[in-house]
Amino acid sequence: MTQETPALFTPLRVGRTTIRNRVWLSPMCQYSCLEHDGMPNNWHFSHLTSFGAGGFGLVMTEATAVVPEGRISDRDSGIWSSAHANAWAQIVDALHERGATAGIQLAHAGRKASTYSPWGEASQGTIPVAAGGWQTVAPSPIAFGRFDAPRQLQIAEIDDIVTAFADAAARSVDAGFDVVEIHAAHGYLLHQFLSPASNTRVDEYGGSLVNRARLLIRVVKAVRAAIGDAALMVRLSGTDWSDAEGERWDAEACAAVAARAEAAGADGFDLSSGGILTDARIPLEAGYQVQFATRVREAVSVPVSAVGLIDDATFAEQIVSSQRADAVMLGRSALRNPQRANAWADQLGSQASFVPGQYERAY
């Protein structure tokens, strides 16, 4: 009797892209562009390709800025020029050689930009303009914690941001990426527009949920038009973890916006949470964010991935086999072991092995 392949190691189609399994690498900032030019380098190459060799189905880049001022720190990567696309292409080619699907997360940090990186720096918080930082922008002039207050975006500048995302997406396809993900989570610019905690505008980009989602939907449509057959995903925060009265950004609002984003051209969603509030009380436990993936999955007809303290193969298999999510994304767990996907396949007795010949002796 042939052993059935675990659900975790069956292929998954996202848009027109087929991914070899459902163990995916979550986008994780590396703060390693030490020349402050946004250019991926040897670190990004070795870091990302190790997960391709480790059996991950989809390997996602860190949050990659669509414009220089969209970087979280001056050490973040970007794709605001063809030179950046050419540098990324070398990494994409290497991921394809290892059988992985290559994904890029496009981002703009908004009011959380121009900060010192969390390692290798003597300072914290906002980088002053005099020290190489820049004026941050946001839907409203509301500071994030102790960061410097942002400047409110004007309508014409919002139009420019839509164009920047579309242009960056086109460069991503030129670089060979199979999946383009729009980062609308973790308190960065698009999430700042979605959440009433950071958006107090009174024009067509503020107030109602439809208005607050307007920028995201415009970006989804523009990126969809720019990337052809490549898969388009959106990362969303399922909740702000706030009990404040009035309209909130919560699982129901998130599901409603996801449905609108699917209608605008999104092929899949990646569900996380938080990032808008500095005092959010988050109940950290294994799979604590899976609930948001499940809720969005009920509202859309495209694949949805879950992320957040998913460290156990059996638990991950239960999430996917029970259809609470279509895939799982690993972050810190993957950093601890870039061979995590292959190790899980071995543990679950999967015949779908992606171990390179050079590593077979390890299994």
C-alpha positions, 0 to 999 in steps of 0.5 A: 500500500502506497503511503499518501503524500502529506497535504503539506507536500502537495503542490499548490497553484497560485494564479498561474504559478504552481508551487512545489509544496506548501512550506514557504519562507516568510519575508524577513528583513535582513538589514544587510545593504551596508552600502545604503543603496538598496542593492541585494548582495552576497548576503541576500544570495546565500541567505535566500538560496539556502532555503531553496536548497532546503526544500521550501516551495516559495522563497520570499524576499524581505520587504523590498522598497519601491522607492528609496524613502519607502525603506524601513531602514537605510540598510533595506533592499529595494527595486526602484531601478533596473540595476536593482532588478538585475541584481535580484535576477541572479538570486532568482536564477539560483532559486529556480536552479534549486526548484523553488518558486521565487517571490518578492515582497514590495513595500513602502514603510510610510511612517515607520521608515527612516529608522536605524537597523536593529543590529549593528547600530549604536542608535535607535528610532528615527534617523535624523535627516542630517544623519542620512535619514529622510522625512517620512510620509503617511495617510495622516500626521500621526507618529508611530510611538517615539518615531518622528511624526510623518508628513501627510500625503497629498493626493498627487503623491498617493498617485505617485505611490501607485505608480511606484508599486506598478513600476517596481512590480514590472521590474520584478517580473523582468528579474524573473520573479514568479510571485509578487506580493504587496505588503499591506501589513505590519503597520507599513504604509498600505496598512496605515491607510487601512487602519483607523488608528493611523488614518484620520483623513476626511477625503476619499482615502479616509473614513469608511472602510471602502475609502481606507482600502482605496489605495490598496485596491488601486495598487492591486489593480496597477500591479496586476496590470504590470505583471502579466502571468506572474502570481499576485499575493497580498500580505494583510494584518488580520487585526490591530489587536485593539479593543478601541470602540468604533470602527476597527481594523479586525478580522471582519474588516480584513476579510471584507478588504481581501474579497475586494482585493481578489476582485481587483486581481489578487491571486492569494493572501498571506495573513499576519497581524499587528504592527500599527500600535506600540501597545498592542497586547498579542497572545503569542502562542503556536499558530496564534494567527492561523485564525485570520487566515481561516477567516479570509479563506472563508471570504475568498476563493484563492489560496491563503497562507498562515504564519506565526509560531508554526514550528512543528511539522505535525501541527503544520500538517494539521493546519493544511490538511484541515483546510484552515489555511492552504500553506504555512509560512515560516520565519524564525523557525526557518532561520534556525534551520534553512533545511526545515522543509526537507526535515519536515518532509523526512519526519512526515514520511513524504515521498516528495523530497526536494533534497539536493543530491549533495545533501542526500546523505544527511537524510 
